[in-house]
Amino acid sequence: MADFDQELDASGLNCPLPILRAKKTLNAMASDQVLHVIATDPGSVKDFDAFAKQTGNELMESKEEGGKFHFLIKKS
């Protein structure tokens, strides 16, 4: 796992809450900072992929580990 500036634990939250929380957190972050999101909703994989494309933020990493999904999003 790469370095990140902030972590958001969205475990137990269902779509679209992980995305909404991530969006809110990213809005408060500076450009080029990296947000690590942890989610348990399997739908979040495609959600974060689409979110990155729509917002222009870079999805640096997306992986599943022990039933949890980890995303690294770099703010554009």
N, C-alpha and C positions, 0 to 999 in steps of 0.2 A: 504494500500500500504506500503510495507516494505521500509526500508531505501535504498537509492541508492547513488552512487558516481557521476554519470553523467547522464544527460538527453538528449535525441535526439528526436526532434520533426520532424517526417517524414510525418506529415499531408499533404494531397493533392498529395503525391508522389505515383506513381503506381509501381508495381513490375517491375524490381527487385531493384529499387532505395532504398526503406527502408532497405533492406538487405545489399546492398552495403555500404550505409552510416553507418549502424550499425557495419559492419565488419571493416570499416576504423576507427571508433571511438574506438572499442574494441582493435584494434591493438595498439592504443596509451595509453591504460589503463594497470594497473598492475594486476597481477593474484589476484583472489578473489574479485576484485572490481565489482560493480554491475551497469549495464547500464539499464536505464529506457527508453524504446522506445515507442513513441506515433505514431500510424499510422491510416490512414483512409481507406486503401485498404483492403477489406475483405479477399483477397487472402493472406494477410500477416500472417494470423493465421497459415495456413499450411506451409507457407514459413519459418517462424521463428522456427516452430517445426522441420522442416527438417534441417534448418541451425544449430540448436543446436546439433542435432544428428551428422551431418557431421563434425562440428568443435570441438565437445567435450566440448563446453561451456554449462553451465546448464541453461535451461529455467525454472526459478524459479516460474514465474507467467505469465499467459496469460489470459486476460479478456477483455470483451467489456463493454464500459460504454458510454452511450449517443452518439452512432455512432462512437466512437473512440476505437481503440484497444490498449491496454496497455500490454507491455511485460517487464519482468524483467529478464535480462540475466546476469549470473555470469560468469566472465571470468575464464577459467580453468588455 
